[in-house]
Amino acid sequence: MKKIEFDPKELKNSKRIFKSATPKYTLDWYVKWTASVVLLSAFTVRGIPEYSFYDAILSILGLALWLWVSILWKDRALMLLNGVGLILVTRNLIMSLLV
């Protein structure tokens, strides 16, 4: 399949050509996609009681990576969401290990 090349002026002014909001193949791009895959992996085992430890570990890793991305992007809403999520999931893991 041949990739279509667009003129920079056409890209800037077009409402029909899809443009990604973030640059591709940069450090934050790789971290973002890795974090997303890790979190999706955690979601796949979330409902299985025998795998709750793996769910917590994968969730902590995914949230930490997304927190890193939010810091790179200087996005306070994502920092808050992933920071609080990281604290809560970590606390839940620690509490489950102590019981």
DOZA-803319 format. One record per residue (C-alpha): residue number from 1; residue in one letter; y, z, x. Coordinates in pm, 1 decimal. Layout:
// residues N
r seq->NUM	type->A	py->Y	pz->Z	px->X
...
This chain:
// residues 99
r seq->1	type->M	py->0.0	pz->0.0	px->0.0
r seq->2	type->K	py->332.4	pz->-108.4	px->146.8
r seq->3	type->K	py->611.9	pz->150.5	px->169.0
r seq->4	type->I	py->939.2	pz->30.0	px->21.1
r seq->5	type->E	py->1244.1	pz->74.7	px->243.3
r seq->6	type->F	py->1576.6	pz->136.8	px->72.8
r seq->7	type->D	py->1925.5	pz->85.8	px->205.6
r seq->8	type->P	py->2095.0	pz->425.1	px->278.8
r seq->9	type->K	py->2381.1	pz->335.2	px->43.4
r seq->10	type->E	py->2133.0	pz->248.4	px->-232.7
r seq->11	type->L	py->1946.7	pz->578.5	px->-178.4
r seq->12	type->K	py->2266.8	pz->779.7	px->-200.1
r seq->13	type->N	py->2392.9	pz->620.8	px->-521.4
r seq->14	type->S	py->2065.8	pz->563.1	px->-710.0
r seq->15	type->K	py->1957.5	pz->774.0	px->-1006.2
r seq->16	type->R	py->1617.4	pz->596.9	px->-1022.8
r seq->17	type->I	py->1488.3	pz->655.4	px->-667.5
r seq->18	type->F	py->1319.5	pz->995.0	px->-622.9
r seq->19	type->K	py->1466.2	pz->1191.3	px->-333.1
r seq->20	type->S	py->1312.0	pz->1514.8	px->-207.9
r seq->21	type->A	py->1542.7	pz->1816.0	px->-199.8
r seq->22	type->T	py->1404.3	pz->1931.5	px->135.0
r seq->23	type->P	py->1345.0	pz->1737.2	px->455.4
r seq->24	type->K	py->988.1	pz->1640.2	px->540.0
r seq->25	type->Y	py->780.1	pz->1734.9	px->844.6
r seq->26	type->T	py->1009.4	pz->2014.2	px->963.6
r seq->27	type->L	py->893.0	pz->2370.2	px->1038.5
r seq->28	type->D	py->992.0	pz->2495.1	px->692.6
r seq->29	type->W	py->810.3	pz->2202.5	px->528.6
r seq->30	type->Y	py->481.9	pz->2292.5	px->702.2
r seq->31	type->V	py->521.0	pz->2664.7	px->630.8
r seq->32	type->K	py->609.5	pz->2596.5	px->265.6
r seq->33	type->W	py->299.9	pz->2383.3	px->205.3
r seq->34	type->T	py->71.7	pz->2619.2	px->398.3
r seq->35	type->A	py->202.0	pz->2913.7	px->194.7
r seq->36	type->S	py->149.8	pz->2721.8	px->-128.9
r seq->37	type->V	py->-212.1	pz->2636.6	px->-40.9
r seq->38	type->V	py->-279.3	pz->2999.5	px->58.4
r seq->39	type->L	py->-133.5	pz->3131.5	px->-268.7
r seq->40	type->L	py->-331.1	pz->2878.2	px->-472.8
r seq->41	type->S	py->-644.6	pz->2996.7	px->-291.1
r seq->42	type->A	py->-559.7	pz->3354.8	px->-389.7
r seq->43	type->F	py->-513.1	pz->3245.5	px->-751.1
r seq->44	type->T	py->-859.8	pz->3088.5	px->-757.2
r seq->45	type->V	py->-1029.7	pz->3423.3	px->-685.0
r seq->46	type->R	py->-789.9	pz->3649.2	px->-876.1
r seq->47	type->G	py->-1013.7	pz->3702.6	px->-1179.7
r seq->48	type->I	py->-1330.6	pz->3781.0	px->-983.5
r seq->49	type->P	py->-1356.1	pz->4158.8	px->-922.3
r seq->50	type->E	py->-1581.3	pz->4117.6	px->-615.9
r seq->51	type->Y	py->-1310.4	pz->3912.1	px->-443.3
r seq->52	type->S	py->-1008.6	pz->4133.6	px->-514.2
r seq->53	type->F	py->-974.6	pz->4217.6	px->-142.4
r seq->54	type->Y	py->-957.2	pz->3846.1	px->-52.1
r seq->55	type->D	py->-707.9	pz->3789.2	px->-332.6
r seq->56	type->A	py->-482.6	pz->4062.6	px->-193.0
r seq->57	type->I	py->-507.0	pz->3939.5	px->167.3
r seq->58	type->L	py->-438.7	pz->3576.8	px->71.2
r seq->59	type->S	py->-153.9	pz->3683.3	px->-157.9
r seq->60	type->I	py->4.9	pz->3891.4	px->118.7
r seq->61	type->L	py->-22.5	pz->3602.3	px->363.8
r seq->62	type->G	py->118.0	pz->3348.5	px->114.2
r seq->63	type->L	py->404.4	pz->3576.5	px->10.0
r seq->64	type->A	py->490.5	pz->3651.8	px->373.6
r seq->65	type->L	py->500.1	pz->3279.9	px->454.3
r seq->66	type->W	py->716.0	pz->3207.9	px->149.0
r seq->67	type->L	py->944.4	pz->3495.6	px->250.8
r seq->68	type->W	py->981.3	pz->3329.0	px->590.9
r seq->69	type->V	py->1070.3	pz->2997.7	px->422.3
r seq->70	type->S	py->1325.3	pz->3169.9	px->199.1
r seq->71	type->I	py->1486.9	pz->3326.1	px->506.7
r seq->72	type->L	py->1497.9	pz->2986.3	px->679.0
r seq->73	type->W	py->1657.3	pz->2839.5	px->365.2
r seq->74	type->K	py->1889.2	pz->3140.9	px->320.8
r seq->75	type->D	py->1781.1	pz->3152.3	px->-46.6
r seq->76	type->R	py->1842.6	pz->3505.6	px->-173.7
r seq->77	type->A	py->1653.2	pz->3459.2	px->-501.4
r seq->78	type->L	py->1338.9	pz->3353.2	px->-315.2
r seq->79	type->M	py->1390.2	pz->3634.9	px->-62.2
r seq->80	type->L	py->1404.9	pz->3889.1	px->-344.2
r seq->81	type->L	py->1106.4	pz->3744.4	px->-531.1
r seq->82	type->N	py->877.7	pz->3713.8	px->-230.3
r seq->83	type->G	py->998.3	pz->4033.3	px->-60.4
r seq->84	type->V	py->934.2	pz->4247.9	px->-366.9
r seq->85	type->G	py->605.5	pz->4065.9	px->-433.7
r seq->86	type->L	py->496.5	pz->4130.1	px->-75.3
r seq->87	type->I	py->577.1	pz->4502.1	px->-105.6
r seq->88	type->L	py->395.0	pz->4537.1	px->-439.5
r seq->89	type->V	py->80.5	pz->4348.8	px->-336.9
r seq->90	type->T	py->67.0	pz->4537.5	px->-5.1
r seq->91	type->R	py->99.5	pz->4868.7	px->-189.2
r seq->92	type->N	py->-176.9	pz->4767.3	px->-429.8
r seq->93	type->L	py->-405.1	pz->4675.5	px->-140.4
r seq->94	type->I	py->-339.3	pz->5006.0	px->37.5
r seq->95	type->M	py->-399.4	pz->5203.3	px->-283.2
r seq->96	type->S	py->-726.9	pz->5019.2	px->-349.2
r seq->97	type->L	py->-846.4	pz->5092.7	px->4.6
r seq->98	type->L	py->-768.0	pz->5464.0	px->-30.6
r seq->99	type->V	py->-970.0	pz->5502.1	px->-350.7
